[in-house]
């Protein structure tokens, strides 16, 4: 809704974003990027699962490149 008031701004939503709905947001012209805890869960951080976090972050980047090239 902010985009209608400020059409030249780009946003980075984070609340409620997950791997399943991130592409819906990334398709919006007003969205530059998304963030979310699905990329670095509390369990992964506590267990120092750096490869898992890296894989999740890479998958998130793939969502962007799949849409925008």
C-alpha positions as CSV (number, residue, x, y, z in Angstrom):
1,X,0.0,0.0,0.0
2,X,3.0,2.4,0.5
3,X,4.0,1.9,-3.1
4,X,0.8,3.7,-4.3
5,X,1.8,6.8,-2.3
6,X,5.6,6.6,-3.1
7,X,5.8,4.9,-6.5
8,X,9.6,5.6,-6.9
9,X,10.5,3.8,-3.7
10,X,11.5,0.1,-3.5
11,X,10.8,-2.0,-0.5
12,X,12.3,-5.0,1.3
13,X,9.5,-6.8,3.2
14,X,10.6,-9.2,5.9
15,X,7.6,-10.0,8.1
16,X,5.7,-13.1,7.1
17,X,7.9,-13.9,4.1
18,X,9.0,-17.5,3.6
19,X,10.4,-19.6,0.7
20,X,6.8,-20.4,-0.4
21,X,5.5,-16.9,-0.8
22,X,8.7,-14.9,-1.5
23,X,8.2,-15.1,-5.3
24,X,4.8,-13.4,-4.9
25,X,6.6,-10.5,-3.4
26,X,9.6,-10.5,-5.7
27,X,7.3,-10.2,-8.7
28,X,6.0,-6.8,-7.4
29,X,7.7,-3.8,-9.1
30,X,8.0,-2.0,-5.8
31,X,9.9,-4.9,-4.1
32,X,13.7,-4.9,-4.4
33,X,14.4,-7.8,-2.2
34,X,12.8,-9.9,0.6
35,X,14.2,-11.2,3.9
36,X,13.0,-13.9,6.3
37,X,14.1,-16.1,9.1
38,X,13.6,-19.2,6.9
39,X,17.1,-18.6,5.6
40,X,18.7,-18.7,9.1
41,X,16.5,-20.5,11.6
42,X,17.1,-20.4,15.3
43,X,18.0,-24.1,15.2
44,X,20.4,-23.7,12.3
45,X,22.1,-20.8,14.1
46,X,22.3,-22.7,17.5
47,X,23.7,-25.8,15.7
48,X,26.1,-23.6,13.7
49,X,24.6,-25.2,10.5
50,X,26.4,-22.7,8.2
51,X,26.1,-25.0,5.2
52,X,22.4,-25.2,5.7
53,X,22.1,-21.4,6.1
54,X,24.2,-20.9,3.0
55,X,22.1,-23.3,1.0
56,X,18.9,-21.6,2.1
57,X,20.3,-18.2,1.2
58,X,21.5,-19.5,-2.2
59,X,18.0,-20.8,-2.8
60,X,16.6,-17.4,-1.9
61,X,18.9,-15.7,-4.4
62,X,17.7,-18.3,-7.0
63,X,14.2,-17.1,-6.5
64,X,15.2,-13.6,-7.5
65,X,17.3,-14.7,-10.5
66,X,14.5,-17.0,-11.7
67,X,12.1,-14.0,-11.9
68,X,14.5,-11.2,-12.9
69,X,17.3,-13.0,-14.7
